[in-house]
Amino acid sequence: MDLSVPVTDDVKLHFRHRPGTAATAFLLVHGMASNAQLWDEVADHLATAGHPVYAVDLRGHGESDTPETGYDTRTAVADLVASCAFLGLERVVVAGHSWGGNVSVRFAAENPRLVSALALVDGGWLEPSAAFASWEAFVAALRPGALDGATVDSISAYFRTIHPDWSPAAIDAAVATMRVHPDGTLTQRMTHDQHMSILRSIWDEPPVPWYADVDVPTLLMVAIPKGALPPLANRIRTRVQNTTAPLRHATLREYPDSEHDLHVQRPGQVAADLLELARGAG
């Protein structure tokens, strides 16, 4: 079910909603240049277990509006707060992927009555100034690629090559992160400046200052790359543990042989862990 939710007088966000009878609802938050559709297979598992699920397209993403401004963590949190008010949501289990994890940390810290548990899906500890020598190096690594001449068929084939274990539905969802035109060509949904605005927010506003105000069970879902030798796995584990140390109720769970888009690659396992988190939150 598609929902259109007003968050300001002139901006509406799109939600992919699955109804349920369980008391606990899930709010699923994607990362930068992603979309709600990539949560579909996780959402199916959660809904099958009886839970209402709300997967958001943040502004400028998926089917949501693309206003000129508001591409930063603070505004993304404000949009989620407005969405919960409109939808009547409280005490949700929030799961945020990548930059969506950073957004979810701040959302949970500033709005404790709205959140019963928090899941950070290979994100929520993004602190690029600790990983990159400079802002310029960070931008060079995360700048959106050119789509000149790209088509649905060519990008679908590319995604199937680099993600051989993704389902056909997941490949379609990945293509939908871009704007599809009637002739089958693709363009980016956000402008270059809007994309850069999110990157600047990630650089300037790491989530560490909000950890101390998060007082709910938190699951740190850490992807360990395929073929990672023990020293690399230990570095990843140690970095996440050190960064998130101020989180008082955090549990770390590793996913060996996995990639950054854990929720897309391993939807059944991610959903099972989210359901366990929800049960623990009461």
DAQUIWO-V826678 format. One record per backbone hydrogen bond with DSSP energy under -0.5 kcal/mol. CO is the residue of the C=O (numbers start at 0). NH is the residue of the N-H. If there is no record, write none. Layout:
CO_NH + CO_NH
This chain:
0_16 + 2_4 + 2_14 + 3_5 + 4_12 + 7_10 + 10_6 + 10_7 + 11_64 + 12_4 + 13_56 + 14_2 + 14_16 + 15_54 + 17_52 + 22_24 + 24_92 + 25_27 + 25_53 + 26_94 + 27_29 + 27_55 + 28_96 + 30_33 + 34_37 + 35_38 + 36_39 + 38_42 + 39_43 + 40_44 + 41_45 + 42_46 + 43_47 + 44_48 + 45_50 + 46_49 + 49_20 + 49_21 + 51_25 + 52_17 + 53_27 + 53_55 + 54_15 + 55_29 + 55_57 + 56_13 + 57_60 + 60_63 + 64_59 + 69_71 + 71_75 + 72_76 + 73_77 + 74_78 + 75_79 + 76_80 + 77_81 + 78_82 + 79_83 + 80_84 + 81_85 + 82_86 + 83_87 + 83_88 + 91_93 + 91_115 + 91_116 + 92_26 + 93_118 + 94_28 + 95_120 + 96_99 + 97_100 + 97_101 + 97_123 + 98_102 + 99_103 + 100_104 + 101_105 + 102_106 + 103_107 + 104_108 + 105_109 + 106_110 + 110_113 + 110_114 + 111_114 + 112_90 + 113_91 + 115_216 + 116_93 + 117_218 + 118_95 + 118_120 + 119_121 + 119_220 + 120_97 + 125_206 + 126_129 + 127_130 + 127_131 + 133_137 + 134_138 + 135_139 + 136_140 + 137_141 + 138_142 + 146_149 + 149_185 + 150_154 + 151_155 + 152_156 + 153_157 + 154_158 + 155_159 + 156_160 + 157_161 + 158_162 + 162_165 + 166_170 + 167_171 + 168_172 + 169_173 + 170_174 + 171_175 + 173_176 + 174_177 + 177_179 + 178_180 + 178_186 + 180_183 + 183_151 + 184_180 + 186_178 + 190_194 + 191_195 + 192_196 + 193_197 + 194_198 + 195_199 + 196_200 + 197_201 + 198_202 + 199_203 + 200_204 + 205_208 + 206_209 + 206_210 + 207_210 + 207_211 + 209_212 + 210_213 + 212_214 + 213_247 + 216_117 + 217_219 + 217_250 + 218_119 + 218_220 + 219_221 + 219_252 + 220_121 + 220_222 + 221_254 + 222_224 + 223_257 + 224_227 + 224_256 + 228_231 + 228_232 + 229_233 + 230_234 + 231_235 + 232_236 + 233_237 + 234_238 + 235_239 + 236_240 + 237_241 + 238_242 + 239_243 + 241_244 + 243_246 + 245_247 + 246_249 + 248_217 + 250_219 + 252_221 + 254_223 + 254_257 + 259_261 + 260_263 + 260_264 + 261_265 + 265_269 + 266_270 + 267_271 + 268_272 + 269_273 + 270_274 + 271_275 + 272_276 + 273_277 + 274_278 + 275_279 + 276_280 + 277_281 + 278_281
